[in-house]
Amino acid sequence: MERSKQYVGRFAPSPTGPLHLGSLVTAVASYLDARRNGGKWLVRMEDVDLPRCVPGADMDILRTLEAFGFEWDGPVMYQTARTEAYQAELDRLRAAGMAYPCSCSRKDVGAPVYPGTCRNGVRDLAKPVAWRVVGGDETDDFVIRRSDGLFAYQLAVVVDDAAQGVTDVVRGADLLDSTPRQMRLQKLLGYPVPRYVHIPVVTNAAGEKLSKQTLAPALRMDDAANELRAALRVLGIRPDRCATTPRELLMASQMLLSLP
């Protein structure tokens, strides 16, 4: 069933290096879902984790998207320009008693689920503190601002999706664990909850998720059509061989998905 024309989707890479096949599959899936529903498709640079960002990677990503035939709507949003918005929402959560300071490191916690050690007061006043939001039925108390002062992905992405009016999020299944946390924040902040679709992640021969950490090769702009066909095959889409350029491949794929 097609969505209304108010559909707003997005592709939100982190500028920590070049795009690879896994990134391309996510971009294609989100782009085609937006276009077949007559919606907007936004690009956002999730550069909130500054230590991991690579200078110039953002422009490399944008050039790659253009070479692969993508067209996005409106200006590209950068999270590094959004810290005041994140702080304002953290302040709201603090005022509502739904966020608290925490001195616990990952080593201190020693478990995947945070037990709420600092809920009733910071355990170690000598340490720099992070800020955690009070979790719900499906989440523990998770970090929304790190002890180094940087805002965490979970808060930034929720605030940005709301600001951009994002209605539909298509992303990799590796982010499934993040979804209930983001929905928790949306509820606490009074934001609408987007529709979430999680697609299978692309893996290498060893069964590892393609990523910069697993040395996934960068997309080759000089062979964009074949790279794009490979991404489409992952999604089970096989456009007609008459489509030869990246733009033609995306258009042909969009038409295939629009057929009854």
C-alpha positions in Angstrom: 0.0 0.0 0.0 1.3 3.4 -0.9 1.8 6.1 1.7 0.5 9.7 1.5 2.5 12.3 -0.3 3.6 13.6 3.1 6.2 10.8 3.2 9.6 12.0 4.2 12.5 9.6 4.2 16.2 10.1 4.8 19.7 8.6 4.3 22.0 9.5 7.2 25.6 8.3 6.7 28.4 9.1 9.1 31.3 10.8 7.4 33.9 8.4 8.8 35.1 7.2 5.4 33.9 6.4 1.9 30.6 4.6 1.2 30.7 0.9 0.6 28.2 -1.7 -0.8 26.4 -2.0 2.5 25.9 1.8 2.6 24.7 1.8 -1.0 22.1 -0.9 -0.3 20.7 1.2 2.5 20.7 4.3 0.4 18.9 2.5 -2.5 16.3 1.0 -0.2 15.5 4.3 1.5 15.5 6.2 -1.8 13.2 3.8 -3.7 10.8 3.6 -0.8 10.5 7.4 -0.7 10.2 7.8 -4.5 7.6 5.1 -5.0 5.5 6.7 -2.3 5.8 10.1 -3.9 7.8 11.4 -1.0 10.9 13.5 -0.2 14.3 11.9 0.3 16.7 13.8 2.6 20.4 13.4 3.2 21.8 14.1 6.6 25.4 13.9 7.8 25.5 12.2 11.2 28.8 13.8 12.3 27.9 14.0 15.9 30.8 11.6 16.8 33.6 14.1 15.9 36.6 11.9 16.9 35.5 9.3 14.3 34.8 11.7 11.4 37.3 12.0 8.6 38.0 15.5 7.1 36.5 15.6 3.6 34.5 12.4 3.9 31.2 14.3 3.8 32.0 15.8 0.4 33.2 12.4 -0.9 29.9 10.8 0.2 27.9 13.5 -1.6 30.0 13.2 -4.8 29.5 9.4 -4.6 25.7 9.7 -4.2 25.6 12.1 -7.2 27.7 9.7 -9.3 25.3 6.9 -8.5 22.3 8.9 -9.7 20.7 9.9 -6.4 18.9 13.3 -6.1 18.0 14.5 -2.7 15.5 17.2 -1.6 16.6 20.3 0.3 20.0 21.1 1.9 22.1 18.5 3.7 21.8 18.7 7.4 24.9 18.4 9.6 24.6 17.3 13.2 27.6 19.4 14.3 25.4 22.5 13.6 22.6 21.2 15.8 24.2 21.1 19.3 21.9 23.8 20.7 18.8 21.8 19.7 20.2 18.7 21.4 21.0 20.7 24.5 17.6 22.2 24.6 16.0 18.7 24.6 18.4 17.4 27.2 17.4 20.3 29.4 13.7 19.4 28.9 14.4 15.8 29.9 16.3 17.0 33.0 13.6 19.4 34.0 11.0 16.6 33.7 13.2 14.3 35.9 13.7 11.9 33.0 17.5 12.3 32.7 20.3 12.1 35.2 24.1 12.3 35.4 26.1 9.1 35.5 29.8 8.4 36.2 29.7 4.8 35.2 32.0 3.7 32.3 31.3 0.7 30.1 33.9 -1.1 32.2 32.1 -0.2 35.4 28.8 -1.5 34.1 30.2 -4.8 32.8 26.9 -5.9 31.3 24.9 -5.0 28.2 22.0 -3.7 30.3 22.7 -0.7 32.6 21.3 -1.5 36.1 20.6 2.1 37.1 23.5 2.5 39.4 23.6 6.3 39.4 19.8 6.9 39.3 19.7 8.1 42.8 23.0 10.0 42.7 26.4 9.9 41.0 28.5 7.1 42.2 31.9 8.7 41.7 32.0 12.5 41.9 35.6 12.5 40.8 34.8 11.3 37.3 33.3 13.2 34.4 29.6 12.4 34.0 27.5 11.3 31.1 23.8 11.9 31.0 21.3 9.0 30.8 17.6 9.0 30.1 15.3 6.9 32.2 14.4 3.9 30.2 11.1 2.2 29.7 9.7 -1.3 29.4 11.9 -2.2 26.5 15.0 -0.2 27.3 17.5 0.3 30.0 18.7 3.8 31.1 20.9 4.8 28.1 23.4 7.5 27.4 22.2 10.6 25.6 25.2 12.8 26.2 28.6 11.3 26.7 31.1 12.0 29.4 33.3 13.8 26.9 30.5 16.3 26.3 29.4 15.0 22.9 25.8 14.2 22.3 25.0 10.6 21.7 23.6 9.2 18.5 20.3 8.2 20.1 19.3 11.7 21.1 20.7 13.4 18.0 18.9 11.2 15.5 15.6 11.6 17.3 15.8 15.4 17.5 16.8 15.6 13.9 14.2 13.2 12.5 11.5 15.3 14.3 13.0 18.6 13.1 13.0 17.3 9.5 9.5 15.8 9.7 10.8 12.3 8.9 7.9 9.9 8.6 9.7 6.7 7.4 13.1 5.3 8.3 14.6 2.6 6.2 17.9 1.3 7.6 20.0 -1.8 8.3 18.9 -4.5 10.8 22.1 -3.7 12.8 20.2 -0.8 14.2 17.2 -2.8 15.4 18.4 -2.4 19.0 18.4 1.4 18.6 14.7 1.5 17.6 13.1 1.0 21.0 15.5 3.5 22.5 14.6 6.1 19.9 10.9 5.4 20.4 11.3 5.9 24.1 12.8 9.4 23.5 10.1 10.2 21.0 7.5 9.4 23.6 9.2 11.4 26.3 9.7 14.4 24.0 6.2 14.3 22.5 7.5 13.6 19.0 5.6 11.5 16.4 7.1 8.1 15.8 8.2 7.3 12.3 7.5 4.0 10.6 10.7 1.9 10.9 11.8 -0.7 8.3 15.0 -2.7 8.8 16.7 -4.4 5.9 19.2 -7.2 6.1 22.8 -6.1 6.5 25.3 -7.0 3.8 28.1 -9.3 5.0 31.5 -10.3 3.7 32.8 -13.9 3.1 33.5 -14.3 6.8 29.9 -13.4 7.7 30.9 -10.0 9.1 28.8 -6.9 8.5 30.4 -4.8 5.8 31.9 -1.7 7.5 35.0 0.4 7.7 36.1 -1.8 10.6 35.9 -5.0 8.5 37.8 -3.2 5.7 34.8 -3.0 3.2 36.1 -1.7 -0.1 35.0 1.8 -1.1 32.4 2.1 -4.0 34.0 2.6 -7.4 32.6 5.7 -9.0 34.1 4.6 -12.3 32.0 1.5 -12.3 28.9 2.9 -10.7 26.3 1.1 -12.8 27.7 -2.4 -12.0 28.0 -1.4 -8.3 24.4 -0.2 -8.3 23.2 -3.4 -10.0 24.9 -5.4 -7.2 23.1 -3.3 -4.6 19.8 -3.8 -6.3 20.4 -7.6 -6.5 20.8 -7.6 -2.7 17.3 -6.1 -2.5 15.9 -8.6 -5.0 15.4 -5.9 -7.7 16.5 -6.7 -11.3 15.8 -3.8 -13.6 15.8 -4.3 -17.4 19.2 -4.5 -19.1 18.2 -1.5 -21.3 18.9 0.6 -18.2 22.6 1.3 -18.3 23.4 4.5 -16.4 23.0 4.7 -12.6 20.1 7.2 -13.0 18.4 4.9 -15.5 18.8 2.0 -13.1 17.2 3.9 -10.3 14.3 5.1 -12.5 13.7 1.6 -13.9 13.8 0.1 -10.3 11.3 2.7 -9.2 9.0 1.8 -12.0 9.2 -1.9 -11.2 8.3 -1.2 -7.6 5.3 0.9 -8.7 3.8 -2.0 -10.7 0.7 -3.6 -9.2 
